[in-house]
Amino acid sequence: MSSFVSKIKICDKTLYCKELKVKHHKTILKSLLGNTPDYESAFYNISNILTELTNIKFEEINQLNVIDYFLLLFEVRSLSIGSSIAAETTGEKVIKLKLNVSKFSECLKNINIEDLLQPETVDNIIIEYKLPTIQDIVNIDINSQETVYKLFVKSLIVKDLYVDLTDIDSNTYIKILEYLPAKVASCFNKRSQNLISKFNDINLLSYLPGLKNEQLVFNFNINNLGSILKLLFGEQLLTLYSNIFTLCNQGNLTPEYIENCTPGEYILFVKKIEEINQTSKASLPLDINVPTQNFGYPDVPTATSKSEFPSIG
């Protein structure tokens, strides 16, 4: 069955992307259940969905660095649901916000990655750097310097020998480090600290005036990345089930039909049922949870997320 396809650009490549279906959104909501979701499973499920929606293979999606991965998610969210998100701050004074996913994308695109990952040469050894993938971040042991280095060090070039450090296990990685000059390990540490510090300062809400105490940090902390996921896609699974039930019960739609609708179509149907019930002045109250005018989903989580990725050394 053919679907509407849009052209998007990620990491200098042109990709073709379909809209999310309600069934995809349901899978994402299931993956984000609870205060401490299993983010390894959550991102696995999301990568599977991205494989269905784009012309990229699962392996290629998992090889995207964390910035490109989220740029793709931002595009999918904007394409399928809209770029506007209703949110609110935490704290004594609650501030209602209308966030813009396009501004999130601009923030990440403005990072000078080429400068941050500039190779360096120590004792005739060329060190090439990288940004971590989502899988790297999920599996990181923050108490191990070596595995933290593995987030950022891509390869070593010693004379004519190219040593790729991205696909080796941690034990082999540690053994390689033991044979390297102390100066090289020192460079690993300094560059890792610089990257960690740089990303701890990335606030996706920086474009909004008057929010000095509120942050949505984009760094290598998996809980912060999970907070951004919840902000993009919501976390109220019960709301979705309730609306599907009402659409089937009163709109004579089947669950299969609804789950294969796009979010925009789903929202339209929910609003139509609400209009019909208001017109008929039904005596029984209905548990209809209608999303906002901006095509976002209801009950979006708060916009505050401040946890830093810890320093090393």
C-alpha positions as CSV (number, residue, x, y, z in Angstrom):
1,M,0.0,0.0,0.0
2,S,1.5,3.4,-1.0
3,S,2.0,6.1,1.6
4,F,2.8,9.8,1.5
5,V,6.6,10.3,1.4
6,S,8.6,13.4,2.2
7,K,12.2,14.2,1.3
8,I,14.4,15.2,4.2
9,K,18.2,15.8,4.7
10,I,20.2,14.2,7.4
11,C,24.0,14.3,7.6
12,D,24.3,15.6,4.1
13,K,22.2,12.8,2.7
14,T,18.8,13.0,1.2
15,L,16.3,10.5,2.7
16,Y,12.7,9.6,2.0
17,C,10.5,9.4,5.0
18,K,6.8,8.3,5.5
19,E,4.6,9.6,8.3
20,L,4.2,7.8,11.5
21,K,1.1,5.6,12.0
22,V,-0.9,5.4,15.2
23,K,0.5,1.9,15.7
24,H,4.0,3.3,15.7
25,H,3.1,5.9,18.2
26,K,1.6,3.3,20.4
27,T,4.8,1.3,20.3
28,I,6.8,4.4,21.3
29,L,4.4,5.1,24.2
30,K,4.8,1.5,25.4
31,S,8.5,1.8,25.3
32,L,8.5,4.9,27.4
33,L,6.2,3.6,30.2
34,G,7.3,4.2,33.8
35,N,9.6,6.6,35.5
36,T,12.7,4.7,34.5
37,P,12.0,3.1,31.1
38,D,14.4,0.5,29.6
39,Y,16.0,2.9,27.2
40,E,17.9,0.1,25.4
41,S,14.6,-1.5,24.4
42,A,13.0,1.9,23.7
43,F,15.6,3.0,21.3
44,Y,15.7,-0.5,19.7
45,N,11.9,-0.2,19.0
46,I,12.3,3.4,17.7
47,S,15.1,2.3,15.4
48,N,12.8,-0.4,14.0
49,I,10.1,2.2,13.4
50,L,12.6,4.5,11.6
51,T,13.6,1.5,9.4
52,E,9.9,1.1,8.4
53,L,9.5,4.8,7.8
54,T,12.7,5.6,5.8
55,N,14.8,4.1,3.1
56,I,17.6,3.4,5.7
57,K,18.5,0.0,7.0
58,F,18.4,-0.8,10.7
59,E,22.2,-1.1,10.9
60,E,22.6,2.3,9.2
61,I,20.2,3.9,11.7
62,N,22.1,2.4,14.6
63,Q,25.4,3.8,13.2
64,L,24.1,7.4,13.2
65,N,25.7,9.5,15.8
66,V,23.5,10.9,18.5
67,I,23.0,14.3,16.8
68,D,22.0,12.8,13.4
69,Y,19.8,10.3,15.2
70,F,17.8,13.0,17.0
71,L,17.7,15.2,13.9
72,L,16.0,12.3,12.1
73,L,13.6,12.0,15.1
74,F,12.8,15.7,15.0
75,E,12.1,15.5,11.3
76,V,9.8,12.5,11.8
77,R,8.0,14.2,14.7
78,S,7.5,17.4,12.7
79,L,6.4,15.6,9.6
80,S,3.9,13.3,11.3
81,I,2.5,15.3,14.2
82,G,3.7,18.9,13.8
83,S,6.6,21.0,15.0
84,S,4.7,22.6,17.9
85,I,4.7,21.0,21.4
86,A,2.6,22.2,24.4
87,A,4.6,21.8,27.6
88,E,5.1,23.4,31.0
89,T,7.9,24.0,33.4
90,T,8.3,22.6,36.9
91,G,9.0,24.4,40.1
92,E,7.0,26.8,42.2
93,K,5.9,28.9,39.3
94,V,4.5,26.8,36.4
95,I,5.0,28.4,33.0
96,K,3.1,27.1,30.0
97,L,5.3,26.8,26.9
98,K,4.8,26.3,23.2
99,L,8.0,24.6,22.0
100,N,9.2,24.4,18.5
101,V,10.9,21.2,17.3
102,S,12.4,23.1,14.3
103,K,14.3,25.3,16.9
104,F,15.6,22.1,18.5
105,S,17.0,21.0,15.1
106,E,18.6,24.4,14.6
107,C,20.3,24.2,17.9
108,L,21.9,20.9,17.0
109,K,22.8,21.9,13.5
110,N,24.6,25.0,14.8
111,I,27.1,22.8,16.7
112,N,30.5,22.9,14.9
113,I,31.1,19.2,14.8
114,E,34.0,19.3,12.4
115,D,35.9,21.6,14.8
116,L,35.0,19.5,17.9
117,L,36.2,16.3,16.2
118,Q,39.4,17.7,14.7
119,P,42.1,14.9,14.5
120,E,45.3,15.4,16.4
121,T,48.8,13.9,16.1
122,V,50.8,12.7,19.1
123,D,54.2,11.0,18.7
124,N,53.5,10.3,15.0
125,I,50.1,8.7,16.0
126,I,47.1,10.3,14.4
127,I,44.0,10.2,16.6
128,E,40.6,10.5,14.9
129,Y,37.5,11.3,17.0
130,K,33.8,10.7,16.7
131,L,30.5,11.3,18.4
132,P,28.8,8.3,20.1
133,T,25.8,6.4,18.7
134,I,22.7,5.9,20.8
135,Q,23.8,2.3,21.4
136,D,27.2,3.6,22.7
137,I,25.4,5.8,25.2
138,V,23.0,3.1,26.3
139,N,25.9,0.7,27.0
140,I,28.3,3.2,28.6
141,D,29.9,2.5,32.0
142,I,30.5,6.0,33.4
143,N,32.8,4.6,36.0
144,S,35.3,3.3,33.4
145,Q,37.6,5.8,31.8
146,E,38.4,3.4,29.0
147,T,34.7,2.9,28.0
148,V,34.1,6.6,28.2
149,Y,37.1,7.1,25.8
150,K,35.4,4.6,23.5
151,L,32.5,7.0,23.1
152,F,34.7,9.5,21.3
153,V,37.8,7.9,19.8
154,K,37.2,6.6,16.3
155,S,40.6,5.3,15.2
156,L,44.4,5.5,15.4
157,I,46.7,5.8,12.4
158,V,50.2,4.5,13.2
159,K,52.5,4.9,10.1
160,D,50.6,2.9,7.5
161,L,48.5,1.0,10.0
162,Y,44.9,2.0,10.4
163,V,43.3,0.8,13.7
164,D,39.5,1.1,13.8
165,L,38.4,1.3,17.4
166,T,34.7,1.5,16.8
167,D,33.9,-2.3,16.4
168,I,36.2,-3.9,19.0
169,D,35.1,-5.2,22.4
170,S,36.1,-3.3,25.6
171,N,38.7,-5.9,26.7
172,T,40.6,-5.5,23.4
173,Y,40.2,-1.7,23.6
174,I,41.8,-1.7,27.1
175,K,44.7,-3.9,25.9
176,I,45.4,-1.4,23.0
177,L,45.4,1.5,25.5
178,E,48.0,-0.3,27.6
179,Y,50.5,-0.3,24.7
180,L,50.0,3.4,23.8
181,P,52.2,6.2,25.1
182,A,50.9,8.1,28.1
183,K,50.7,11.2,25.9
184,V,48.0,9.5,23.8
185,A,45.9,8.5,26.8
186,S,46.2,12.1,28.0
187,C,44.8,13.4,24.6
188,F,41.9,10.9,24.9
189,N,41.1,12.3,28.3
190,K,41.4,16.0,27.4
191,R,39.2,15.6,24.2
192,S,36.6,13.5,26.1
193,Q,36.4,16.1,28.8
194,N,36.0,18.9,26.2
195,L,33.2,17.0,24.4
196,I,31.4,16.2,27.6
197,S,31.6,19.8,28.8
198,K,30.4,21.1,25.5
199,F,27.4,18.9,25.3
200,N,26.5,19.5,29.0
201,D,26.0,23.1,28.0
202,I,23.6,22.4,25.1
203,N,20.2,23.6,26.1
204,L,17.4,23.1,23.6
205,L,15.3,25.7,25.3
206,S,18.0,28.4,24.9
207,Y,16.0,30.1,22.1
208,L,13.2,31.0,24.6
209,P,13.6,34.3,26.5
210,G,13.1,34.4,30.3
211,L,13.8,30.7,31.0
212,K,17.3,31.0,32.7
213,N,16.4,28.3,35.3
214,E,14.8,25.9,32.9
215,Q,16.8,23.6,30.6
216,L,16.3,20.7,28.3
217,V,19.9,19.5,28.1
218,F,21.1,17.5,25.1
219,N,24.1,15.5,26.2
220,F,25.3,11.9,26.7
221,N,23.1,11.2,29.6
222,I,20.6,8.6,28.6
223,N,17.9,9.9,31.0
224,N,18.1,13.4,29.4
225,L,17.7,11.8,25.9
226,G,14.8,9.8,27.2
227,S,13.2,13.1,28.5
228,I,13.5,14.5,25.0
229,L,11.8,11.4,23.6
230,K,8.9,11.9,26.0
231,L,8.6,15.5,25.1
232,L,8.5,14.7,21.4
233,F,5.9,11.8,21.6
234,G,4.2,12.2,25.0
235,E,3.8,9.4,27.5
236,Q,0.1,8.9,28.1
237,L,-0.6,5.4,26.7
238,L,-4.0,5.2,28.5
239,T,-5.2,8.3,26.6
240,L,-4.5,6.7,23.3
241,Y,-6.3,3.5,24.3
242,S,-9.3,5.5,25.6
243,N,-9.6,7.4,22.3
244,I,-9.3,4.3,20.2
245,F,-12.1,2.7,22.2
246,T,-14.3,5.7,21.8
247,L,-13.7,5.9,18.0
248,C,-14.6,2.2,17.7
249,N,-17.6,2.5,19.9
250,Q,-19.1,5.7,18.5
251,G,-17.4,6.2,15.2
252,N,-17.8,2.5,14.0
253,L,-14.1,2.5,13.1
254,T,-12.0,-0.7,13.6
255,P,-8.9,-0.7,15.8
256,E,-6.9,-1.9,12.8
257,Y,-8.1,1.1,10.7
258,I,-7.3,3.6,13.4
259,E,-3.8,2.1,14.1
260,N,-3.0,2.5,10.4
261,C,-4.1,6.2,10.3
262,T,-1.6,9.0,10.6
263,P,-1.5,11.0,13.8
264,G,-3.2,13.9,11.9
265,E,-6.1,11.7,10.8
266,Y,-6.4,10.2,14.3
267,I,-6.7,13.6,15.8
268,L,-9.2,14.7,13.2
269,F,-11.4,11.7,14.0
270,V,-11.2,12.4,17.8
271,K,-12.2,16.0,17.3
272,K,-15.1,15.0,15.1
273,I,-16.5,12.6,17.7
274,E,-16.2,15.4,20.3
275,E,-18.1,17.7,18.0
276,I,-20.9,15.1,17.5
277,N,-21.2,14.5,21.2
278,Q,-21.3,18.3,22.0
279,T,-24.0,18.7,19.3
280,S,-26.1,15.8,20.5
281,K,-25.6,16.8,24.2
282,A,-25.1,13.2,25.2
283,S,-26.1,12.6,28.8
284,L,-23.2,10.3,29.7
285,P,-19.8,11.9,30.1
286,L,-17.1,10.7,27.6
287,D,-13.5,10.1,28.3
288,I,-12.4,12.0,25.2
289,N,-8.9,13.4,25.4
290,V,-8.5,15.8,22.5
291,P,-5.1,17.0,21.5
292,T,-4.4,20.7,21.3
293,Q,-4.8,22.8,18.1
294,N,-1.1,22.5,17.3
295,F,-1.6,18.7,16.6
296,G,0.5,17.8,19.6
297,Y,-0.6,15.0,22.0
298,P,-2.1,15.8,25.4
299,D,-0.4,15.5,28.8
300,V,3.1,16.3,27.4
301,P,5.8,15.9,30.1
302,T,7.6,18.9,31.7
303,A,10.4,20.6,29.8
304,T,13.0,20.6,32.6
305,S,16.0,18.3,32.3
306,K,19.3,19.2,33.9
307,S,21.3,16.1,34.5
308,E,24.9,16.4,33.3
309,F,27.0,13.6,31.9
310,P,29.6,13.1,34.6
311,S,33.2,14.2,34.1
312,I,36.0,11.6,34.0
313,G,39.6,11.5,35.2
